[in-house]
Amino acid sequence: MNNRPVYIIFGVVVFVIVLVVALPKLFTKTVSPNFIVINEVELGEEAIIVKGNFAESATDYRGFKAEKEGNNLFIEIKGNMLPDPKPDGSFTIQILKKDYGEIKAIYLKSDSIRKKIWEES
């Protein structure tokens, strides 16, 4: 018996599955603060809410990463250049205050760029 066609079909199916799963992750990147517009930063009793839009309309929101240094909170916003069929470029981030403690300032961060979006007055 010649199993070669079965192996070829199996290989193609595995390749397509890996491509579909991995491709969006390959195009997900931290978006530069220079291409993000923050519309609102709200500090509630339990959460920090950040609302904004991407200046690049083709970018689709894919998540964020937050880290605290001292009393400063740094947020990296992730975007993808392979958008959903109807991306609107907007996002809303909710960060639980209990996870980060006292915050005096909030920054957007990407590599060497840091842009302050909120400061305690």
JOLIN-V679488 format. One record per residue. SS is DSSP state (@ for helix, = for strand, . for the rest). PSI is psi in whole degrees, -180 to 180 (NA if undefined). BURIAL is 1 if it has 16 or more other C-alpha atoms within 10 Angstrom, else 0. Layout:
BEGIN
ss->SS psi->PSI burial->BURIAL
ss->SS psi->PSI burial->BURIAL
END
This chain:
BEGIN
ss->. psi->142 burial->0
ss->. psi->109 burial->0
ss->. psi->5 burial->0
ss->@ psi->-47 burial->0
ss->@ psi->-35 burial->0
ss->@ psi->-43 burial->0
ss->@ psi->-38 burial->0
ss->@ psi->-47 burial->0
ss->@ psi->-44 burial->0
ss->@ psi->-44 burial->0
ss->@ psi->-42 burial->0
ss->@ psi->-43 burial->0
ss->@ psi->-45 burial->0
ss->@ psi->-43 burial->0
ss->@ psi->-45 burial->0
ss->@ psi->-42 burial->0
ss->@ psi->-46 burial->0
ss->@ psi->-42 burial->0
ss->@ psi->-45 burial->0
ss->@ psi->-38 burial->0
ss->@ psi->-42 burial->0
ss->@ psi->-31 burial->0
ss->@ psi->-48 burial->0
ss->@ psi->-35 burial->0
ss->@ psi->-32 burial->0
ss->@ psi->-31 burial->0
ss->. psi->1 burial->0
ss->= psi->129 burial->1
ss->= psi->162 burial->1
ss->= psi->127 burial->1
ss->. psi->136 burial->1
ss->. psi->137 burial->1
ss->@ psi->-23 burial->1
ss->@ psi->-17 burial->0
ss->@ psi->19 burial->0
ss->= psi->133 burial->1
ss->= psi->121 burial->0
ss->= psi->123 burial->1
ss->= psi->-33 burial->0
ss->= psi->137 burial->0
ss->= psi->119 burial->1
ss->= psi->124 burial->0
ss->= psi->104 burial->1
ss->. psi->-174 burial->0
ss->. psi->-30 burial->0
ss->. psi->-20 burial->0
ss->= psi->157 burial->0
ss->= psi->128 burial->1
ss->= psi->126 burial->0
ss->= psi->124 burial->1
ss->= psi->138 burial->0
ss->= psi->-173 burial->1
ss->= psi->158 burial->1
ss->= psi->138 burial->1
ss->. psi->-28 burial->0
ss->. psi->109 burial->0
ss->. psi->-20 burial->0
ss->. psi->-12 burial->1
ss->. psi->136 burial->1
ss->= psi->133 burial->1
ss->= psi->132 burial->1
ss->= psi->7 burial->1
ss->= psi->-175 burial->1
ss->= psi->166 burial->0
ss->= psi->130 burial->0
ss->= psi->142 burial->0
ss->= psi->151 burial->0
ss->= psi->134 burial->0
ss->= psi->114 burial->0
ss->. psi->-127 burial->0
ss->. psi->16 burial->0
ss->= psi->138 burial->1
ss->= psi->127 burial->1
ss->= psi->129 burial->1
ss->= psi->126 burial->1
ss->= psi->123 burial->1
ss->= psi->128 burial->1
ss->= psi->138 burial->1
ss->= psi->165 burial->1
ss->= psi->136 burial->1
ss->. psi->2 burial->1
ss->. psi->80 burial->1
ss->. psi->164 burial->1
ss->. psi->167 burial->0
ss->. psi->-30 burial->0
ss->. psi->66 burial->0
ss->. psi->142 burial->0
ss->. psi->-5 burial->1
ss->. psi->5 burial->1
ss->= psi->159 burial->1
ss->= psi->156 burial->1
ss->= psi->124 burial->0
ss->= psi->133 burial->1
ss->= psi->122 burial->0
ss->= psi->124 burial->1
ss->= psi->127 burial->0
ss->@ psi->-31 burial->0
ss->@ psi->-24 burial->0
ss->@ psi->-18 burial->0
ss->. psi->-11 burial->0
ss->. psi->-150 burial->0
ss->. psi->131 burial->0
ss->. psi->129 burial->1
ss->. psi->-26 burial->0
ss->= psi->151 burial->1
ss->= psi->134 burial->1
ss->= psi->149 burial->1
ss->= psi->143 burial->1
ss->= psi->143 burial->1
ss->= psi->117 burial->1
ss->. psi->-110 burial->0
ss->. psi->-1 burial->0
ss->= psi->132 burial->0
ss->= psi->126 burial->1
ss->= psi->118 burial->0
ss->= psi->130 burial->0
ss->= psi->-13 burial->1
ss->= psi->143 burial->1
ss->= psi->140 burial->0
ss->. psi->134 burial->0
ss->. psi->NA burial->0
END
